[in-house]
Amino acid sequence: MTVTEQTWHKHYPEDINAVMEFPDKTLPDILAETAAKIPDNVALKFYGREMTYKELLTFSTVFASSLQQSGVQKGDRAAIMLPNCPQYVVSYYGILKAGATVTQVNPMLLEQELIYLLKDSGAETIVVYEPLYPRIKAIAGETSLKNIIVVSFETDQPDLQEGDWSFTSFVGKGDGKLANVEINPQEDIAVLQYTGGTTGLSKGAMLTHRNILANAFQSHEFFKHDFVFGEERCLTVIPLFHVFAMSSAMNLSILTGSQNILLPRFDLQEVLDTIKREQPTTFPGVPTMYIAITNHPKAQEYGIDSIHLCNSGSAPMPVETMKEFEGKTGAKILEGYGLSEASPVTHCNPSFAARKPGSIGIGIPSTEYKVVDLATGENEVPAGEAGELIIRGPQVMKGYWNMPEETENALRDGWLYTGDIAKVDEDGYVFIVDRKKDMIISSGYNVYPRDIEEVLYEHPAVQEAVVIGIADPYRGESVKAIIVNKAGQEVTEDELIEWARGKMAAYKVPRAVEFRAELPKTNVGKILRRALREENR
């Protein structure tokens, strides 16, 4: 595919390539190159423990040899079910080095979900966190699992059933000698990235070695003015099993020789203490994280101004939150966009040109996109008109694992159909209006929840807001807002509705408001709109 000159390329400075050539390499090759340049630099930091780039390369190579000695061959699937920790990175790069395919597993999945994912992927090996080991043992007999490798933060030798391995013992049996495995970067699958399954069964996006390497290089080219090789410190709280953290935190850090500061979960006080102690320079995150930090009364006492770049993804970034966070930190929040099927990054607000609040920015290098009509998906709509966003680029997946019909629906003539409703302005900046499935139809009007949420975030008492459609015998659907108030602030349902009437068209104004102490979220921190819809059926 050849990327032609696009409208948004006019924003690129001369030293950033709008169209790129990608090396015929794999991510383990990149790790080896970084380790050769800065062997003694810290690659990973985890609760005071450090692992240098030389050590990361050595451990991942030994882990790869252990996998091969255990019968893992090219193309076999090996699952990782861990919180953020050094063993995650070692396992990920070791699996790729052995020629196998990483299967990312959300540690929050329960037995039935695990059975489906492990059977669908055909994974024969899993690296699992010790507290989740009983869950895996309970369903192992219904899957193809042969090798269970257990990571413990408490002891090197956890209590395991016969035939299973502690991570330490498994690495200890490797000799670092690898059988030669020929990888075709454009065809061979590096990662099975399972989508959330919000529209039915979870689908495994097949990401090739070329897909994920290209996305790391694309992101680096786009942010090259913001990274100094070997000098950045990345705070990684978003979970590595999520495609955003995989690419924008782990893989990008290794490409840029950055230090990766790993935390296994988002605990506000722990995050602030870590910022104060480690002084990170970059902090990829999701809006709920930035909201929590912004609303902490003493946030500025923790040295959060060490952060110069925040890449926000996974969910829309409320404009008011962006302004407040940047006012306290001096950092730039660059809202971006991606999806599992695109490894994931396709768009971001640039640091080298205008940022447009509420926009996901422009395409990263070697990425094409357009907005097409919702009826046929074939005709490009004029600037400013809403339609479905479609994308083409080297980061777009090979297809869905074992799902040819789903693949055919998502990939058409080389274009990935995102399912997101968007508008593109005359400068090429993209504004996500909403997910197709989240759109509310009230009295015949198309109502986009994000439009209403942006307004609600402007109210001084509102900390978090989500809007859903609920059944209405007269209108078909009516708008309901679910709100978390800021600490010490109050607003009533009537007051908020009356306030909203002065800010938006009548058909958009919420007919009902519910107040909660907190909203349900994924462990990435994304608000679970679907769960709220189901509660309100």
N, C-alpha and C positions, 0 to 999 in steps of 0.2 A: 504494500500500500504506500502510495506517495502522498504526503500531505502538501497541499497547495497553499499559496498565500491566502491568509484569512483576515477578516476585518480586525480582529483583536491583536494581530501581530504588530500593528502600528504602535502599540503600547510598549513593546519589548525594546529595551536598550540594545545597542549594537553588540555588546559582549554576551548577550544571552541568545542562544540559538533557538529560533522558533521551530526548526525542524532538526532532528538529531539522528546520528548514526549510533547504533548500540553495539558494544563489543560482544563477540560470540563466546560469552562466558557464563558461569553460574554464580550464584551468591557465595558459595564456599570459595570460589576463586577470588572474589572481592575481599573476603575475610583474610585470605592468605596474603593478598597484596597489602592490605592495611597493616597486618601483623609484621610484615617485612619492613614497612616504613617506620612504624612506631611500636616496636615489640613491648617496650616497658611502660607504655601509657596504660592507664586504667581503662578497661573496656566496660566493666560492670561493677557496680557498687550496690551492696545489699546489706543493710543494717550493720554498717561498719566493716563488712568483709569486702575485699577487693579482688578482682580477677583482671590481669593484664591481657592485652591483645595476644601476646605470645601464649599465655596460658589458655585463653579461650580457643585459639587455634589447636593447641595440643589436645585439650579435653574433647573437643568436637571430633577430632580425627580419631582419637582412641575410642570414643563412643561409636563412631561409624564402624570401626573394625570389630567392636563387640557385636554390633547388629549383624554384620556379615557372618561372623562366627556362629551366630544364633540362627542362621538360615535365611536372613533377610536378603532378598535379591532385588535387582532393578525393577522398579514399578510396583513393588509391594507397598501397602499402605501401613504407616505407623502413626498412631494417634498420640497426641499430647493433651493431657487433661490436668493442667497445673495453673496455679496463680503465678503472677510475675515473680520470677526468681532466676538466679543464674542457670539452674538446671534446665529451664525452659529454652534459653538461648543455645546452650550446649546441645540439647536434644534436637532442636530445630535444624541447626547447621549440620549436626552429625547425621541425621536422617537424610538430608539432601546430599551430603557427601557420599553416603552409602549407595546413592542412586534410587532410594525409596521416595515415597510421596508422603508429605506431612498431612495428617488429617487433624484439623483443629477442632477441639472439643471444649465446649463451654462447661466449666466445672459446676455450674448450677443445674445441669440437666439431671433429671430423675431417671429411674430405671427404664420405664417404657421408652422415653426419648433416647436413652443411651442404646437400647437394643436396636431401635430403628437406625440410628446413625452408624453404629458399628457394623450392623449387618449390611446396610446399604453400601458403606465404603469397602467392606471386606477386610477391615484392618485386622492384622494378626499380631500386632505389637502395640502396647499402650504404655506410656509413661504417665503415672498418676500420682497425685498428691495423697499422702498417707491417710488423712481423715476421710478420703473418698474411696479408699481401697475396698472397704466392705461393700460399697455400692457396686463396684466393678465385679467383685467375686460373686455377688448375688446373681448377676446376669451373664457371667462369662460363658456358661454352658450353652447359652442360646446364641452365641456369636462365634466368630472364627478365631478368637484370641488364643495365641500360643505363648506369647512372651508378655508378662506383666512386670513392669519395672516401677518401683515405689520410691518416691522422693519424700524424705522426712526432714523437717527443719529441727527436730529435737534430737535425733540419734542417727548414727551412720548405719545401724543395723536394726530396723524396725521388726516387729514380730509378724512374720509372714508365713503363709502356707507353703508347703513343700513345692518346689518347682518355680516359685516366684523369686524375683530378685530385688534387693535394695539397689538404689541408684549407684551407691558407692561400690558395691560388689560387682555390679554389671560393668561399670567402667573399669574396675580393677582387672577384669578378665581379658580386656582388649590389649593388643600389642601395638596398635597404631599402624599395622601393615594392612593395606587395602588392596583388594582385588580390583583390577582396572574395570571401570564402568564407563561406557561411552554414552554421553548425554547429548541428545539433540535438543538444544534449548528451545527451539520453536515448536517442537511436538511433544516432548516429554513433560508430564505433569509433575510440578514441584509441590503444589499445595491443593488439597481439597478444602475449600472454604465454604462451610455450610451457612446458608442464609438463615434468617430467624424463623422462617416458616410461617410468616404472618398471613400468607394466603393459602395455607394448606400444608402439605408435607414439606419439611425442610429440604432444600436443594443444595447439592454440592457443586459449587462453581469450580470448574477445572482451570486452575491457573498454572500456566506453563513456566518453566525457568525463564524464558524470555519475558513473559508478562510481568513477573515480579521484579526481575532485574531492571527492565525498562522503566517501571514505575519509580524505582529508587533513583535511577539516573535522571528521569524527567523532573522529579521533585527537587533533586539537588541542583539541576540547571536553573530551575525557577527561583530557588532560594539562594543561589550562589553568593549573592551580595550579603547574606545574613549569616553565613557559616564560615568560620576560619578552621581549616583542617587541623584536627588534633587538639582544638582548644575549647570546644563547646561542651557543656554539661546538660544533658537532656533528662528532665524529670519525667519518668514513665510511670504513671498511675493507671492510665487506661489499660485494660487487660490485653496481654499479648496475643491471646487467642482471637481477638477481634482484628479484622483486616486493617483497620485504621492504625492501630498500635504496631501491628506486624510491619507495615511499610514505613509509616511516618515516624516511628520511634525506634524500633529495633534495626531494620534494614538500612534506613537512612543514617542512623548513628554509626553503623559499621562502615558504610561508604565514606562518611566524613571524618572517621577517626574520633568520634565524640565519646565522651564518658556517659554511660547510661546508668542513671540512678533509679533503681527499681523499687517500687512499693507494691505490695500484693493487693491493696484495696484503697479506696478513697475514704480516709478518715481525716476530717478537716484539720483537727489539731495536729495529727501526725504529719500531714502534708505541710502545714505551716512551720512546724519544728524542723522538718527536713529542708525546707527552703532556707530557713535561717542558718542551718548548719552547713549545707552543701552549696548554697548559692548557685542554683541552676541558671543557665542562660536561655534555655528553651523549654517550653512546657506545652506539648500537644495535649489538648483536652477536649471536653465536651461542655456545652453551656452550663449545665448544672454545677460543674466544678467551679467555673468562674463566678457563678451566682453566689455559691457558698462562701468563697473567699471574699468577694466584694462586700458581702453583708456581715462579715466578721468585724466586730467593732474595733479590734486592735490589729487588723491585717497589716498595716504599714509598719508595725513594730517588728515584723519578722523578716525584713530585708527583701520584700518581694520585688523591689526595684532592680534586683540582680537579673531578673528575667527581661530579655529584650524582644523575644518573639514567642507568640502563642499561636499555634495553628489549631483553629476550632473546627471540628467536624462532627459527623454522626447525627446532628440534629440542628435545626435553625438556631441562630444566635440572636437573641433579642437585642435590638439596637441600644436600648437604654442600659442594659447590662454591659455591653461593650464600652459605652462611654464611661460608666462608673469605674469599671475595672482598669481601663487605660488611664483614667485620672489618678487612680491610687498607685499604679505601678510604673507608669511611663512606658509600658510595653505596648507593642502593636499586637492586636488580635487580628489575624488574617483568617477570615471565615472562608472555608473551602467546602468541597463537595466530592463525594466519591461513593462507590458502592462495591459490594463484594465482587461483583462480576467484572470490575475494572481495576482490581488489584490494590487499592481502590481509587486512587486520586485521579480526578479528571480536571477539576477547576479549583482556583483559589484567587482570592483578592491579592494583588501583587504588592510587594513592598516598594517596588521601583516605579509605580504609577499610581493613579488615583485609586483609593479604596471607595467603594460605594456601599455604605451601610445597608444591610438587608439583602445585599447581593452575594452570590457565591463566587463572584469574580469572573475571570476569563480562563480560557483553556490553558493548561500547562503545555510545554513543548510537545510537538508531534501528536497533538490531539485535535480532532475535528468534532464539531457538534452543530446541530441545528434543531429548530423547533418545528414539529409537523402537526398537521391537523389531527384532532382526536377521532374524527370519524373514520378516516382511511389509513392514517399513519404514513401517508405517501407524499402529501403536498406541504412544502415549507410555507409557514405563515409569515406575514409581514412583521417587522420589528414592532414590539409592544403588544403583540397579540398572543394570547395564551394557547399553548398546545403541548404535545408530549416532547420532552427532551430526548434526543437520540445522539449517540456518541460513537466515534470510530477512532481507534488508536492501537498502538502495540501492546497496551496494558489490558485490552479487552479479552476476556476469558475465551478458552477454546470451546466451551459449552458447559452444559450441566451433566454431571456424572449419571449415567444410566437413565437419562430423561430426554430422549430425542425430540419428543413433541414440545416440551418446555423450551428446549434449545432452539427449535425452529421458530417458536413464537418470540423469543427474546432476541435472537440474532437473525436479521434479515438483510440480505445483500451487503453483509459486512458491517452493518450498523447495530449497535446495542440499544434496544428500546428500554428505557429506564423505568417507565411507569410513573414518572414525576411530571407534573404539569408546571410549565415554566414560561417565562417571557425573556426575550433577548432585546436589549436596547440597541440603539444605533452604534454604540461603541463596542458592541460584542459582549457586554456584561450580562450575566444570566441571573435572573431572579426566580427562585423556586416559589411557585404559587402554592402548591401542595401535592401530596400523593394523590393519584387518581382515586384510590380507595377511600381516602380521608375526606374527599369533597362532600359537602352537605348540600342537598337540593331542597330548598325551602321555598314553598309557594312558587315553584318553577325557576327560582334564581339559583345560580351556582354560588355557593358560599365556601370560601377557602379559609379553614381554621387559622392559618398563620396570619392572615390579614387582621383578624380579630385579636389574636394573642399579642401581636405587636402593639396594638393600642392598649390592651389591658396592662401590659408591662410598664406603660407610661404612668399608671396610677401610683402615687407615692406609697400606698400600703401594700402593693402586690409584689411578692417575691417570686412566685412561680404561677404560671397560668397555662391551662390546656383547655381546648375547646373541642367538643364533640357534637354530633347530631343525635337527637333522640326522637323516637317516634311521636308524631303529632297527627291526630285524625284529620285536622283541617289543612295544615301546611305540608303534610307528608313527613317532613322533619323540621324540628326547631332547634335553635342553638342553645347549648348549655355550656356554661363556663365552670371549671373546677379550679379553685384558687387556694394557694398557700399564702397567708399574710406574712409580712415582715415582722420580726420580733418587736413587740411593743406598739405595733400599728394595728388599727382596726378599721374595717369598712363593712357596712351591712349590704345585704343582697340588693335592697331597694336603692341604696346610695350608689352602688357600683353600676347598676342598670341605668339609673338616671344619668350618671356621669358618661356612660358609653353612648347614650342617645345624642349627646352633643359632639360625638367624635366620629360617628359612622352612619351609613345608610340604615334606615329602619329595619330592613330585612336581615341585617347582620347583627343587630343588637341581641345579646343573650336574653332569652326568655326566663332562664333559671340560672342561679348561681349557687354552687355548693362550696363550702369552705372545709378544708382538711388540714391536718397537722403536717402531712407529707403526701407526696404523690408516688405511685408505684413506678419503679425504674428498673431497667436492665442493669447488669453489673458493669456496663459501660457508663451508666449514668443517663441513659436516654429514657425520657418519659414514656411509659407504656400506654399509649393512647388506646391501643386495641383492648387492653384489659379494662380500661375505664368504659369503653363502649359496651363491652360485654356485661359489665356490672349494671349498666343503665338500659339494658334491653327491656 
